[in-house]
Amino acid sequence: MSAPRARRAVLAAIGAALCLPAAAQEPPPPPGRFIAVLPTEGRAPVRIAAAQVVRVARVEDHTVIDTTAWVQQRSVEPAEAVARRLRAAGQRLVALTDLRGAPLYLAADRVVLVREAHERHAAGARAAIVMVGLRFATDIAVRETVEEVMAALDADPAGTSR
């Protein structure tokens, strides 16, 4: 066997030995996927990397989009429309309910901690979710219980929830 051929065989054997389990081989959403969002100022659309979005919700009559870089973009578009485009771009969002009863979309892979809501949360809060990248808070209070939040996170790997 020639030296280049032997080298290829050894490298192939090493590569096979280092292979990850099948579940770990699923590729993450493409990092270069951006969606365009209409800002509240009426300017030209801004582009947001879908994989970096943490939360999409309605706050003070605007849709807010939080990102892992602690940047928050406000938009005139409905939260549901932004969430649909993010899902189409590969982001796995879980739909929950904010304290006003409105839909709230959280990136499942950005959730750090799920716990019962404490006294400091407003009435109606049943669970608090700590997430990577929230700009103005450390957690998000929702109407769902801890068990309901965990079921939503575990049940929908395809990102088609609600």
N, C-alpha and C positions, 0 to 999 in steps of 0.2 A: 504494500500500500504506500502510495507516495505521501510525502510530508504534508502538502496542502490538503489532500484527501483525509488523512488521519486527523489533522487539526480540525477540519469541518466535522468529522464524526465525534470528536471529543466535545467540541462546542455544542453540537446538537444534543449530546447526552446530558451535558450540564444544563442546557436550556430546558430539557424535558424534566430533569430532576427539580428544577426551581419553579416549575409551573404552579400557579395558584389553583385552588379548587375552582370548579366551574362557576359557582355563585360569585366569586370574587372577580371573575373575568369579564363581567358585564361592564361595558364602557360607560363612564359618566356622561351626562349630557354634554354635547359639544361646547367647549369653552368660548368659542367665538360667536355664539348666537346672541344677537341683540334684538330687542323689540323697540319700536318707536312709540313714544308716549307724548301726548299733547300737554305741555305745561300750563299751569294756571295763568301765567302772565300773557298768554296769547301769542307767544313767539313760535318759531319753528319747532317741530318735534325734537325731543332729546332722545338719545339712544341709551338703553339700559341693558347690561349683560344679564340675560335671563337667569343664568346659573348663580348670580350674586344676589338675587332678590331674597329677602327674608320674610317680608310681610306686605300684603296689599289690603288696605282697609279704607273705610270712609271716616274722615275726621274733619269736623268743622266745615261741612259742605264741600269737601274736596276728597279725592282719592289720594291717599298717601302710599308711597312705595318706599319701604326701608331696604337698605342694602347692607351687605357684610362690611362695607367700608364706613359705616356710620353716616352715610349720606342718605338724606330723605328727599325724594322728589314728589312734588304735589302735581296733580293732574286734574283736568276738567272731565276726564273720561270716567264712566262708571267702573267701579272696582271689578265687577264681574267680567267686563270686556277685557280689562288688563289681565286678569287671571286666566282667561281663555287663551290669550296670546302667549302668556308665559308657559302654560301647559303645552301648547303647540310647539314651543321652542325647546321643550324637554324638561322644564322645571316641575318637580313633584310638589304640588300644593295640596294642603288639607283644608277643607272648608269647615269653619267653626262659626260661633255666633258671639258677637261682641255684647257688651252690657246694654246697648240700646236695642238689641234684637236684630241688628244688621249682620250680613255675612262678612266674614273676616277670613283671609286666606294666608296660611302660614307655610313656609317651605319646610317640608318634613325633615330634611337633612340638616337644618339649622337649629332644631330644637335641642336644648341642652338639658333642661330639667322640667318636669311636670309635677306640680304639687297642689295641695288643697289651697284655696284662697284664704288669706288671712284677714284680720279685722281692717287692715289698712286699705283693702280693696272696696270698691263701691258695692252697694246692695245689689244682689243678683249674681255676684261673682261666685262661681263654684270651683273653678280651677285657675291656677296661675301658671303660665308657661314662660320660662326663661329662654331667651333666644340669642344667638350670635347676631350682632349688628344693629340692635335697636338704638336709635339716636337719642330719644328723649326719655326712655324708661329702661328698666332692667328686665321687666316682665310684662306680659299681656294677660289681663283677666278676661275669662270667657264664661259663658253661661253653662257650658257642658261640665260634667263631673270629670274628675281625674280618670275614671274608668272609661268614660265616653271619649275623652281625648286620646287615651292610649289605644282604644279600639280603632279610632279613625286613623291614627298613625300606623298601626299594624295592618289594617285591613286593605289598604289601597296602594299597593306598590306601583300600579300603573298610572297613578295620578289622575284618575277619573272621578274622584269623589265629588259629589254634589255638582 
